[in-house]
Structure formats: structure tokens, C-alpha cells
Amino acid sequence: MNCRNAPGWEGLDATVTPISRDLQMDLDILYKRCFATEEGKKVLKHLVDRYDEPDAWVPGEPDAFGYARSAQRRLIKEIQARIKRADERE
């Protein structure tokens, strides 16, 4: 998924360029290969522990911190979803 963002408020109207199904499948397989190795599993575990497990919203912190943590969690979920899709195709 390619996003073309402009800096500042203009970036809120970013357009997403869709990718073909074949490219999506290829990327899913690449993600699976990358995180299927022992090293990749360790890296994914670190990413989950670091970015998926902490609370998204902490009382007293600015809202921006919660939004950033939500985006981090979304990235972890994207990686896991790609690996799962690649597993299901086998």
C-alpha cells in the first residue's frame, strides 16, 4: 500500500494506491519468510512485547501518545495478518 502524504494538514487527505492481489500475495510470502527464521521470530516477539503489549492510552499523557501507540499496534497486526494469510495459502 503506497501512501502519498503531504506534510502538515494536507497529509490528512492522503490517497492510497491499491496494489494488485498478486503483489499482495508476494508480499505476504516475503513477510512470512522474513519472520519464519529463528532471528525473525525473536524480532517479531520483541516488536510485539515493545509495541503491542503496552496500554494504548495512559491517563495524564497527551492524546498524541495514544495515537502513536495505536499506530504501532496496527503495524504489528499488519505483520501478523500477512503471515497468517501466507500460512493459509499453503
N, C-alpha and C positions, 0 to 999 in steps of 0.2 A: 504494500500500500504506500503510495507516494503522496506526501502532502506538500503543497506549495504554500508556505506561510510567509506573510509579510511581518516585519517587526511591529510591535505595538498593537493597537486596537484593530488594525487592518487584518491581522492574523486570525481574528475570530471568524472571519468569513472564508476560511481556508477551504479549498476544494480538494477532494480526494480522487486520485486517479485509480480506477479499478484495475486489477490485474486479472489475467486470464486464469481459468481453472487449472490449466497445465502448469503455469508458473507457480500457482499456489501449492499444488501437489509437490512440485520440485522443491519448493522452499520448506514444506513440511518435512520432507525426507531429509533435507540438509540439517534442519533443526534436530531431528531425531538422531542422526549420525553424530552431530556435534555433542549432544548431551548423553549419548549412549555409552561413551567411554567412561572408564573409572574417573578420569580427570573431569570430564563433563558432568558426571553425576555429583562430584564434590562441588563444582562451581554452581550447579543448579541448587543444591542444598544450601549453599552459602547465600545465594540470591533469595531463596525462599525465607531462610532464617532472618536475613537482614532487611528485606523489603516487603515480605508478605505477612509476617507474623506480628510486627508491632501494631498497636492500635492506630487506626487511621486518624482519629480525632482525639486530641488530648486537651482537657479543659485548661483554659488560660493561654493556650498558644494561638497565634494568629491563624485565621482560616486558611491562608496560603499553605501552611504546613500540611494541613489535612488534604488539600487538593493535590499537593505534590506526592504525598504518600498513597493517595488513591491512584495516581498515575503509575507509580512504581508497582503497586499491586496488579494493575491492569497489564503491565508488561510481563510480569511473572505468569499471569493467567494465559496470556497470548502464547508464550513459550510452551506451557503445559498443554494447551489445546492443540498446538501444531504437532507436538509429539504424539498425543493421543490419536489425532487424525491419521498420522503416518502409521501408527500401530494397527489401526482398524483396517487399513488398506492391504495389509499383509495377509 
